[in-house]
Amino acid sequence: GGYNFDALMLNLPKIGSMLRSTAVSRFAQMLNVLTSSGVQVVDALAIAGETVDNNVYEKDLKKARKDVLGGTPMSVALQSKYMPAMAVSLIAIGEKTGALSEMLEGVADYFTSDMDDKIDGLTSAIEPIMTLIITLFVGMFVLAVFLPMIEGVTGQLG
């Protein structure tokens, strides 16, 4: 169902990396807000997991929450196929130095910026394709209008 579809989408070229950046950015922003507001990390993981709007990340974050409840450091519990190593490393540094909020903010900012860059790149790639498609439609329209007139003129001459 939804899990398999989300997993497929995350593995698509270009789109998958945009979706990963979006999910990690949302997760880090929410986790930062919650932990900064005094919510326990375990509860914050549960809430943040529901905000990512991706079944794969939700499942990974539920597992991470269980691991944290069992005594595993959050940075270790967050390691998964879809959680970027850089995000995990920054969270680990934040845990060790007591600057988790700053590190989560850094993760959120980085992946928000990364997502924006990828969207700009995709937009740049789509523009020439759209121009070509519009040109083809205009060309077909011109042919559809003028071809009968040309045939009529040549028919009268011949």
C-alpha positions as CSV (number, residue, x, y, z in Angstrom):
1,G,0.0,0.0,0.0
2,G,1.3,3.4,1.0
3,Y,4.6,2.2,2.4
4,N,5.6,0.5,-0.9
5,F,4.6,3.5,-2.9
6,D,6.6,5.9,-0.7
7,A,9.6,3.5,-0.8
8,L,9.4,3.5,-4.6
9,M,9.1,7.3,-4.8
10,L,12.1,7.7,-2.4
11,N,14.2,5.6,-4.8
12,L,13.3,7.5,-8.0
13,P,16.1,9.6,-9.4
14,K,15.9,13.3,-8.8
15,I,12.4,13.1,-7.2
16,G,13.5,10.7,-4.5
17,S,16.3,13.0,-3.3
18,M,13.9,15.9,-3.2
19,L,11.4,13.9,-1.2
20,R,14.2,12.8,1.2
21,S,15.3,16.4,1.7
22,T,11.7,17.5,2.3
23,A,11.1,14.7,4.9
24,V,14.4,15.2,6.7
25,S,13.9,19.0,6.8
26,R,10.4,18.7,8.2
27,F,11.5,16.1,10.8
28,A,14.4,18.2,12.0
29,Q,12.3,21.4,12.2
30,M,9.6,19.6,14.2
31,L,12.0,17.8,16.5
32,N,13.8,21.1,17.1
33,V,10.6,22.9,18.0
34,L,9.4,20.1,20.3
35,T,12.7,19.5,22.1
36,S,13.3,23.3,22.5
37,S,9.8,23.5,24.0
38,G,10.7,21.0,26.7
39,V,9.0,17.9,25.1
40,Q,10.9,14.7,25.9
41,V,13.0,13.3,23.0
42,V,11.0,10.1,23.0
43,D,7.7,11.9,22.7
44,A,9.1,14.4,20.2
45,L,10.2,11.6,18.0
46,A,6.7,10.2,17.9
47,I,5.2,13.5,17.1
48,A,7.8,14.5,14.5
49,G,7.4,11.1,12.9
50,E,3.8,11.9,12.1
51,T,4.6,15.2,10.5
52,V,7.0,13.9,7.8
53,D,4.0,12.7,5.6
54,N,5.9,9.7,4.4
55,N,5.2,6.1,5.5
56,V,8.8,5.0,5.1
57,Y,10.1,7.8,7.4
58,E,7.2,7.2,9.8
59,K,8.1,3.5,10.2
60,D,11.8,4.3,10.6
61,L,11.1,7.0,13.2
62,K,8.7,4.7,15.1
63,K,11.6,2.1,15.3
64,A,14.0,4.9,16.3
65,R,11.6,5.9,19.2
66,K,11.5,2.3,20.4
67,D,15.3,2.1,20.3
68,V,15.6,5.4,22.2
69,L,13.1,4.0,24.8
70,G,15.5,1.0,25.1
71,G,18.4,3.3,25.9
72,T,20.0,3.7,22.4
73,P,21.3,7.2,21.7
74,M,19.0,9.0,19.3
75,S,21.7,9.5,16.6
76,V,22.3,5.7,16.6
77,A,18.6,5.0,16.5
78,L,18.0,7.3,13.6
79,Q,20.5,5.5,11.3
80,S,18.6,4.0,8.4
81,K,18.7,3.7,4.6
82,Y,16.8,6.9,4.1
83,M,18.2,9.1,6.9
84,P,21.2,11.0,5.4
85,A,24.5,10.2,7.2
86,M,25.2,14.0,7.5
87,A,21.9,14.5,9.4
88,V,22.7,11.6,11.8
89,S,26.3,12.9,12.3
90,L,25.1,16.5,13.2
91,I,22.5,15.1,15.6
92,A,25.2,12.9,17.2
93,I,27.4,16.0,17.7
94,G,24.4,17.9,19.1
95,E,23.8,15.0,21.6
96,K,27.4,14.9,22.7
97,T,27.9,18.7,23.1
98,G,24.4,19.5,24.5
99,A,23.7,21.7,21.4
100,L,21.0,19.4,19.9
101,S,18.7,22.4,19.2
102,E,21.4,24.2,17.2
103,M,22.3,21.0,15.3
104,L,18.7,20.2,14.5
105,E,18.2,23.8,13.2
106,G,21.4,23.3,11.0
107,V,20.0,20.0,9.7
108,A,16.7,21.6,8.8
109,D,18.3,24.6,7.2
110,Y,20.7,22.5,5.1
111,F,18.0,20.1,3.8
112,T,15.6,23.0,3.1
113,S,18.3,24.7,1.1
114,D,19.2,21.4,-0.6
115,M,15.5,20.9,-1.5
116,D,15.2,24.4,-2.9
117,D,18.4,23.8,-5.1
118,K,17.0,20.5,-6.4
119,I,13.7,22.2,-7.3
120,D,15.5,25.0,-9.1
121,G,17.5,22.4,-11.0
122,L,14.4,20.4,-11.9
123,T,12.7,23.6,-13.1
124,S,15.7,24.5,-15.2
125,A,15.6,21.1,-16.8
126,I,11.8,21.2,-17.5
127,E,11.8,24.7,-19.1
128,P,13.5,23.7,-22.4
129,I,11.3,20.6,-22.7
130,M,8.2,22.7,-22.2
131,T,9.4,25.2,-24.8
132,L,9.9,22.4,-27.3
133,I,6.4,21.0,-26.6
134,I,4.8,24.4,-27.1
135,T,6.8,24.9,-30.3
136,L,5.5,21.6,-31.6
137,F,1.9,22.5,-30.8
138,V,2.2,25.9,-32.5
139,G,3.9,24.2,-35.5
140,M,1.0,21.7,-35.8
141,F,-1.6,24.5,-35.5
142,V,0.1,26.5,-38.2
143,L,0.2,23.4,-40.5
144,A,-3.4,22.6,-39.7
145,V,-4.5,26.2,-40.7
146,F,-2.2,26.8,-43.7
147,L,-1.9,23.3,-45.3
148,P,-5.6,23.3,-46.6
149,M,-5.1,26.8,-48.0
150,I,-1.9,25.8,-49.8
151,E,-3.5,22.7,-51.2
152,G,-6.5,24.8,-52.4
153,V,-4.2,27.3,-54.1
154,T,-2.1,24.5,-55.8
155,G,-5.2,22.7,-56.8
156,Q,-6.6,25.8,-58.6
157,L,-3.2,26.4,-60.3
158,G,-2.9,22.8,-61.5
